[in-house]
Amino acid sequence: MCEEFLYDRSIHFDIASAKLNMLKGEKTLFLWKDVEDIKGNPDQLGSLVISNTRILWWSERNNSVNLSIGLGTIFHIEQKVTNNNRTFGTLFRTKLSTGQKYEFHFSSQDKKLYDSLVNIQRLYTQTMLHREIKVQFAMISQKKLNISEKEQIINQFANTTSVANDQQDVQGTLIFTNVRFVWFSATNELFNISIPWIAVKKISKKTTKGLYTMIIETYQEFGGYYVGYRNIEMDSMIKECTKLHAFYIENPIYGIEIQEKQQPIVQKFDEKVQVVQSIYNQAARYQANENNDIQNDIVCSQELGLAIQKLPANAKLSDFWNIIKY
């Protein structure tokens, strides 16, 4: 599967600079300059972009020092005001499908960063049908599909049978839109499934139970499902399904739109630039403290005679000197 279609649900550290460019269907919604990455690169200013799939940050000194944070990984956002109310920090926590949690903290003199992120995160949640498979979901009202903004119904095939190996065949309606396909039962509207084109791996025609059937397979990242449909207009249905899928892959629609007069202009990154991998584990800098959801307290170190951030359990100052010597 194309890696770019998973950027909204993944986190990347120090990726190739070319991957900071907007991808297919990706739009720059907000851009801030002079933003500090407090957690991972303190005292280092950079640019922060919120797109319709992810958050990007890169250092002004060296754009190979960067972050790509999928909107789908964020589960908590809060605002922190520092420096006598002159600097506004935006802290948010993320969680991957593996269970790994990270914490990011950005500081800017523009307090709109926090408000904008909260708004975009809300819009992302409201457009999940553009990028997630839903089963038995309340999306049909009186035999009509409830569509989202920017979604258009392209065609629908009544009297379409859903074919399953271990269940009885059920008749219903198959609907194609510009972002997904939906099937629902003729007798029970809640017996349905919605699969976005972004999740589709393969469309084929096979014989099942002695009759031709359109088989649609999804990527493993989307559950690795197989669904089958049969209709008297089989060839026409398969042709249109294949055409819509191919068009979407080249022109993805992520569903997040904002009312802005002009899209921010972001610099283009050279695709030929090679990234020198750091010898340090960049992800470790952002790991969330599982024992305390709030950032560690500031304490006085008797050893240094300075105020420092409270160390994690079982950590010693000597561990940090070992890292420096390395």
Secondary structure, 3 states (H helix, E strand, C coil): CCHHHHHHHCEEECCCHHHHCCCCCCCEEEEEEEEEECCCEEEEEEEEEEECCEEEEEECCCCCCEEEEEHHHEEEEEEEEECCCCEEEEEEEEECCCCCEEEEEEEECCCHHHHHHHHHHHHHHHCHHHCCCEECCCCEECCEECCCCCCCEEEEEEEEEEECCCCCCEEEEEEEECCEEEEEECCCCCCEEEEEHHHEEEEEEEEECCEEEEEEEECHHHCCCEEEEECCCHHHHHHHHHHHHHHHHHCCCCCCCCCCCCCCCCCCCCCCCCCCCCCCCHHHHHECCCCCCCCCCEEEECCCCEEEECCCCCCCHHHHHHHHHC
